[in-house]
């Protein structure tokens, strides 16, 4: 679930038209954590979402790409 202090840095679209967004979202402890989610093309429903596991706080997704096989790759850096 995204918090109020969230920011999208990049997006990509897969072959089904679904949108994958990466950036960061502030967690309950106030740390900015890399966040990536996929949204359905049809209605924007969240298909899946991932946070970078702790202790990698203050790290964000900077770019995202979708391969021909549907695999999602995210690269990032520290804030």
PEGI-V585618 format. One record per residue. N is the residue number from 1. RES is the residue in one letter. PHI is phi in whole degrees, -180 to 180 (none if undefined). D_LAST is the distance of its C-alpha to the last C-alpha in Angstrom with 1 decimal. Layout:
# PEGI-V585618
n & res & phi & d_last
N & RES & PHI & D_LAST
N & RES & PHI & D_LAST
This chain:
# PEGI-V585618
n & res & phi & d_last
1 & X & none & 20.5
2 & X & -75 & 17.8
3 & X & -100 & 17.2
4 & X & -64 & 17.3
5 & X & -98 & 13.5
6 & X & -123 & 12.9
7 & X & -148 & 11.8
8 & X & -93 & 13.3
9 & X & -104 & 12.0
10 & X & -157 & 15.1
11 & X & -143 & 18.5
12 & X & -143 & 21.5
13 & X & -123 & 25.1
14 & X & -88 & 27.3
15 & X & -65 & 31.0
16 & X & -86 & 31.9
17 & X & 90 & 30.0
18 & X & -70 & 27.4
19 & X & -104 & 23.9
20 & X & -111 & 20.9
21 & X & -120 & 17.6
22 & X & -132 & 14.0
23 & X & 173 & 10.7
24 & X & -148 & 9.6
25 & X & -142 & 11.9
26 & X & -77 & 12.0
27 & X & -86 & 14.5
28 & X & -63 & 17.5
29 & X & -90 & 16.1
30 & X & 85 & 13.4
31 & X & -95 & 10.5
32 & X & -83 & 8.1
33 & X & -123 & 9.5
34 & X & -56 & 10.1
35 & X & -136 & 13.2
36 & X & -135 & 15.9
37 & X & -144 & 19.4
38 & X & -114 & 22.6
39 & X & -120 & 24.9
40 & X & -65 & 28.6
41 & X & -63 & 30.1
42 & X & -68 & 33.1
43 & X & -145 & 31.7
44 & X & 80 & 28.0
45 & X & -60 & 28.4
46 & X & -70 & 25.5
47 & X & -85 & 26.7
48 & X & -162 & 24.0
49 & X & -148 & 20.5
50 & X & -139 & 18.2
51 & X & -104 & 15.3
52 & X & -67 & 13.8
53 & X & -64 & 15.9
54 & X & -66 & 15.0
55 & X & -94 & 14.3
56 & X & -80 & 11.2
57 & X & -82 & 9.2
58 & X & 56 & 5.6
59 & X & -124 & 5.8
60 & X & -135 & 6.8
61 & X & -75 & 10.0
62 & X & -107 & 10.2
63 & X & -147 & 14.0
64 & X & -140 & 17.0
65 & X & -140 & 20.6
66 & X & -119 & 23.8
67 & X & -79 & 26.5
68 & X & -64 & 30.2
69 & X & -90 & 30.7
70 & X & 89 & 28.1
71 & X & -68 & 25.5
72 & X & -102 & 21.9
73 & X & -121 & 19.3
74 & X & -123 & 15.6
75 & X & -120 & 13.2
76 & X & -154 & 9.4
77 & X & -168 & 6.6
78 & X & -84 & 3.8
79 & X & -82 & 0.0
